[in-house]
């Protein structure tokens, strides 16, 4: 069974399927010990690969190259990739989708933003006319074989959110995402608007959306949840704290019990060679 079919089956199964945001091979190695699905977010990749905010700097060859490194190390994990607006041009979007599918990516997320684009939880977003986005989306759908395609709207006004969500549900896309949704009431209304089409919810630390458990999301009819930034923001906090501690200790490495060392890291990374991992998906 292909990667797209496997992800589609997971989304169709009872409950809410979690996909964890990873930003490099090390974070993926850690995430693989706990979950069986990854999300390659534009925010995390822009921050980690370029040191830049999520406002359209990503070049598609870089995202494809990362997916091509990630898939062989984690052949059994679901892998959903954020392709932003398809890198502006519909022809490029279709080419990227074909490249990612050949690399073994399970699915992609295509948004309806205009350039200059912004993070889905930032102010100042502008969206394409619906027909223009639907044309791009249909071309992407026609270019894939069995990959999952998530249609995403960044509309912010409730009437437009519901209008677009209903249109995306009728487009032939596999899943619908309304990004930056602000409350549970809106989630319920979107769920009604998309009828029987699977619904995706994006949880991002410090974002506009409410923090909800998988149980709560399942009760709301959400089929899949992406966690864009827990690895990235945890690394931010841990690195900042470790370097502050190192500076305060005049450069002496900490000797505290439980501190991660070179042996722990080597054991983790050896699993990317052997395929045998300690721990396992929750």
Number of C-alpha atoms within 10 A of each C-alpha: 5 14 21 24 15 18 22 21 10 18 22 15 12 10 18 25 22 22 23 28 30 27 25 19 16 15 15 23 21 18 21 23 15 14 19 19 25 26 27 29 24 25 25 25 24 20 15 14 14 12 10 15 17 21 17 19 14 21 11 16 11 12 21 20 13 17 22 17 13 23 17 14 18 20 13 14 21 26 27 27 25 19 22 27 23 25 18 16 10 19 15 14 23 21 16 22 26 17 18 22 24 13 18 20 28 27 26 26 22 24 26 25 24 16 15 12 21 20 20 28 19 13 11 11 17 16 16 17 11 15 10 11 23 18 13 22 28 15 15 24 22 11 18 20 13 16 27 24 25 26 28 26 26 25 24 20 8 13 10 14 21 22 15 24 27 19 18 26 21 14 16 16 19 20 23 31 27 24 22 23 25 14 12 16 11 15 20 14 14 25 22 15 19 22 13 11 20 21 27 26 23 22 24 21 14 10 16 18 19 16 16 13 11 17 11 14 21 17 13 16 20 24 25 25 24 21 20 24 22 17 20 21 14 11 13 11 10 12 12 12 12 13 13 12 15 14 12 10 11 8 11 10 12 11 7 7 6 6 8 9 8 8 9 10 13 10 12 18 18 13 15 18 11 9 14 11 17 12 11 12 11 8
